[in-house]
Amino acid sequence: MTDDNHQNHTGIRREIDKAQDAVGAAVGQASAKLGGGTTQGFTKNALLGGAYEIDSSNYVLEQSGDAAVKTFAREMVDDHEKSKRELLAILQEDPDLERPSDDLDERRRGMIDNLKNAPENELEGTYLKQQLAAHKEAIELFKHYAKEGDNERLKRYAMSTLAVLEQHLRRVTQLQEVRA
């Protein structure tokens, strides 16, 4: 492949990755509204979302040279690991609750792949766009369950975690504005 063809291929691949992330964000918003009403749907999506946050942020911690983005990524890992521990404790203590897998689904694995395939000069921007979408999705999921859920302990967990997720959304928005 000539250099021009390689650059064309790489450019096309990058545009496809961006489109996948945009579609994934829309799918995430819809699934948060639809899947968050049941206890099983909420716990599954909460665990998957948290696993994505941790994995993507760990990758950025390893690869990014941007101090502000790395500080944000460290906060994401710390806060989402804490949230995961809290949710798993609730699931373990209640015999009526099933613990869903937190193995990443295809959509979230695709987002991680797109992050890993991002050109070096687009890594932080890609990460922040994904974080914005992921936090909007998580906020929708947690709000819906806090209001409509059928397990009181999980509803309290959703409500208390919501404040942290909203803080994350404000932070990622600020970081995007500074980088614009």
Phi, psi and omega per residue, in radians:
M1 nan 2.311 3.108
T2 -1.271 2.875 3.123
D3 -1.021 -0.730 3.123
D4 -1.093 -0.763 3.119
N5 -1.138 -0.693 3.122
H6 -1.106 -0.772 3.129
Q7 -1.120 -0.706 3.082
N8 -1.059 -0.833 -3.140
H9 -1.065 -0.803 3.135
T10 -1.095 -0.731 3.127
G11 -1.121 -0.728 3.104
I12 -1.137 -0.787 3.131
R13 -1.016 -0.737 -3.126
R14 -1.127 -0.712 3.117
E15 -1.144 -0.651 3.080
I16 -1.125 -0.752 3.114
D17 -1.058 -0.736 3.120
K18 -1.113 -0.724 3.111
A19 -1.123 -0.713 3.097
Q20 -1.051 -0.757 3.126
D21 -1.099 -0.720 3.136
A22 -1.137 -0.770 3.105
V23 -1.152 -0.722 3.104
G24 -1.035 -0.659 3.108
A25 -1.123 -0.752 3.118
A26 -1.146 -0.735 3.105
V27 -1.099 -0.723 3.127
G28 -1.060 -0.753 3.109
Q29 -1.061 -0.782 -3.137
A30 -1.154 -0.748 -3.107
S31 -1.212 -0.524 3.091
A32 -1.121 -0.682 3.128
K33 -1.246 -0.706 -3.061
L34 -1.480 -0.742 -3.027
G35 -1.542 -0.175 -3.073
G36 -1.517 -0.045 -3.094
G37 -1.382 -0.460 3.121
T38 -1.709 2.702 3.116
T39 -1.070 -0.789 3.140
Q40 -1.109 -0.736 3.109
G41 -1.119 -0.713 3.127
F42 -1.127 -0.891 -3.072
T43 -1.119 -0.694 3.126
K44 -1.089 -0.878 -3.106
N45 -1.211 -0.565 3.083
A46 -1.152 -0.764 3.118
L47 -1.168 -0.745 3.133
L48 -1.121 -0.772 3.133
G49 -1.087 -0.747 3.109
G50 -1.120 -0.717 3.119
A51 -1.091 -0.722 3.089
Y52 -1.075 -0.808 -3.125
E53 -1.004 -0.781 -3.114
I54 -1.165 -0.850 -3.102
D55 -1.106 -0.821 -3.108
S56 -1.151 -0.682 -3.123
S57 -1.232 -0.669 3.059
N58 -1.073 -0.692 3.111
Y59 -1.079 -0.790 -3.130
V60 -1.151 -0.624 3.076
L61 -1.050 -0.628 3.135
E62 -1.338 -0.582 -2.932
Q63 -1.842 -0.434 -3.008
S64 -1.439 2.592 3.025
G65 -1.868 0.036 -3.090
D66 -1.569 1.975 -3.051
A67 -1.057 -0.725 -3.110
A68 -1.168 -0.710 3.127
V69 -1.183 -0.687 3.116
K70 -1.149 -0.650 3.083
T71 -1.098 -0.775 3.087
F72 -1.076 -0.790 -3.134
A73 -1.067 -0.703 3.103
R74 -1.084 -0.737 3.092
E75 -1.072 -0.695 3.141
M76 -1.096 -0.798 3.132
V77 -1.068 -0.879 -3.096
D78 -1.074 -0.847 -3.080
D79 -1.204 -0.691 -3.108
H80 -1.332 -0.510 3.015
E81 -1.179 -0.697 3.103
K82 -1.103 -0.806 3.132
S83 -1.060 -0.724 3.127
K84 -1.098 -0.776 3.114
R85 -1.039 -0.734 3.137
E86 -1.113 -0.787 -3.136
L87 -1.142 -0.761 -3.141
L88 -1.125 -0.598 3.094
A89 -1.126 -0.735 3.103
I90 -1.089 -0.811 -3.112
L91 -1.115 -0.658 -3.116
Q92 -1.252 -0.613 -3.067
E93 -1.394 -0.314 -3.108
D94 -1.903 1.900 -3.083
P95 -1.141 -0.290 3.122
D96 -1.428 -0.181 -3.102
L97 -1.756 2.328 3.109
E98 -1.621 2.417 3.100
R99 -1.576 1.938 3.098
P100 -1.333 2.846 3.087
S101 -1.212 2.575 3.028
D102 -1.933 0.354 3.007
D103 -1.186 2.327 -3.086
L104 -1.016 2.417 3.050
D105 -1.413 3.061 -3.062
E106 -1.047 -0.715 -3.111
R107 -1.091 -0.808 -3.112
R108 -1.284 -0.596 3.028
R109 -1.079 -0.680 3.096
G110 -1.095 -0.672 3.105
M111 -1.135 -0.724 3.097
I112 -1.099 -0.778 3.107
D113 -1.035 -0.749 3.136
N114 -1.126 -0.631 3.090
L115 -1.141 -0.776 -3.140
K116 -1.180 -0.487 3.132
N117 -1.543 -0.086 -3.129
A118 -1.143 2.414 3.051
P119 -1.020 2.644 -3.080
E120 -0.890 -0.721 -3.097
N121 -1.344 -0.068 3.121
E122 -2.033 0.022 -3.062
L123 -0.987 -0.939 -3.065
E124 -1.137 -0.726 3.119
G125 -1.105 -0.717 3.101
T126 -1.116 -0.806 3.123
Y127 -1.009 -0.832 -3.094
L128 -1.148 -0.681 3.083
K129 -1.093 -0.763 3.109
Q130 -1.121 -0.695 3.129
Q131 -1.125 -0.695 3.100
L132 -1.034 -0.868 -3.136
A133 -1.116 -0.755 -3.107
A134 -1.118 -0.666 -3.130
H135 -1.313 -0.596 3.029
K136 -1.082 -0.747 3.108
E137 -1.086 -0.830 -3.116
A138 -1.097 -0.722 3.133
I139 -1.085 -0.763 3.100
E140 -1.043 -0.810 -3.138
L141 -1.050 -0.882 -3.070
F142 -1.212 -0.688 3.081
K143 -1.058 -0.820 -3.106
H144 -1.069 -0.792 -3.117
Y145 -1.231 -0.676 3.125
A146 -1.028 -0.588 -3.125
K147 -1.526 -0.724 -2.962
E148 -1.939 -0.138 -3.042
G149 -1.091 2.820 -3.081
D150 -1.935 0.073 3.099
N151 -2.050 2.018 -3.022
E152 -1.076 -0.698 -3.134
R153 -1.158 -0.723 3.089
L154 -1.183 -0.595 3.088
K155 -1.105 -0.727 3.101
R156 -1.136 -0.724 3.086
Y157 -1.049 -0.804 3.141
A158 -1.041 -0.772 -3.112
M159 -1.151 -0.752 -3.118
S160 -1.230 -0.596 3.135
T161 -1.292 -0.495 -3.126
L162 -0.971 -0.709 -3.141
A163 -1.075 -0.684 3.122
V164 -1.185 -0.762 3.123
L165 -1.074 -0.696 3.110
E166 -1.150 -0.643 3.055
Q167 -1.099 -0.742 3.101
H168 -1.058 -0.746 3.136
L169 -1.075 -0.740 3.101
R170 -1.091 -0.756 -3.120
R171 -1.123 -0.773 -3.112
V172 -1.184 -0.612 3.082
T173 -1.116 -0.756 3.103
Q174 -1.080 -0.762 3.130
L175 -1.085 -0.706 3.110
Q176 -1.117 -0.704 -3.138
E177 -1.123 -0.705 3.131
V178 -1.139 -0.637 -3.096
R179 -1.409 -0.249 -3.070
A180 -1.283 nan nan
